[in-house]
Amino acid sequence: MRPTGRFAPSPTGPLHAGSLVAALASWLDVRARGPQAKWLVRIEDADTERCLPGMGDTILQQLAACGLVPDAPPVWQTQRVALYQEALDKLQSHGHAYPCACSRKDIEHALKRLGLTHERHGERVYPGTCRNGLHGKPARAWRFRVPTGDVRWADRRLGEQHQDVATEVGDFILKRADGPWAYQLAVVVDDADQAVTDIVRGEDLADNTARQVQLQRALGLPTPSYLHTPLVLAADGQKLSKQNGAEPLDTGTPGAALAALNAAAFALGLPASNAVTISEALAAWVPAWRDLYNPAP
């Protein structure tokens, strides 16, 4: 298959220093594979309640100012809902998805009755209350029926990884009855539809990989290779993000954009560049990336 990578930001705010690290890494990983490789940009705006009007275009402008231009027109998740519905229908028909009537309070009470208090990133592990029926209640969501056992995969930077999704996450949501499509389902469908072979993204998303591998298997889709990049941390040691006040990326001038790229390259362990133009700096980092991560051609 043609080597294909992608950068998939959510338009909840402009790019910041942390998101540029992921964008640059995914771009370099594709360019290091040769001229036949393809780099895509996907605007993940499925969660319309969190997305800001016009922010997708702002992100595309920031990327262009940094010399990171996709090899095909960007796609938007809000234009792809028919694909997500088709995937959910397939999961339902094969018994991999079921309706759930539980509220957050219902889940909390069920876990207390079972004597379980395990939390994961502030979320309660779903106890499987509705696996065998709704008990007369209306459906609030569709959940994936998680198989038992470890999911194992190899990360090109982090090494061998594994997770028991059944015990650490539980049956996870694919779609809320009156809400947006869940990230896990949308990203799996999009990556397969766009023939993405290599996913390069921030280390904070590594925890999602096992769930996505399970969905890929249930839908009969290929599993891409994964590389999760180092995180950029805020002053308090937390991941730099829009939620904790990350400053928007300054790409207003070529000099500012080049400075931002140099900072992103440093975070990725790439050598400092004395280039005076963005194109020269990007060209110098491609072989450096190849030396670090040896991407397959």
Buried (B, 14 or more C-beta within 10 A) or exposed (E): EEBBBBBBBBBBBBBBBBBBBBBBBBBBBBBBBEEEBBBBBBBBBBBEEEBEEEBBEBBBEBBEBBBBEBEEEBBBBBEBBEBBEEBBEBBBEEEBBBBBBBEEEBBBBBBEEEEEEEEEEEEBBBBBBBEEEBEEBEBBBBBBBBEEEEBEBEBBBBEEBEBEBBEBBBBBBBBBEEBBBBBBBBBBBBBBEBBBBBBBBBBBBBBBBBBBBBBBBBBEBEBBBBBBBBBBEBEEEEBBBBEEEBEEBBBEEBEBBBEBBBBBBEBBEBEEBEBEEBEBBBBBBBEBBBEBBEBEE
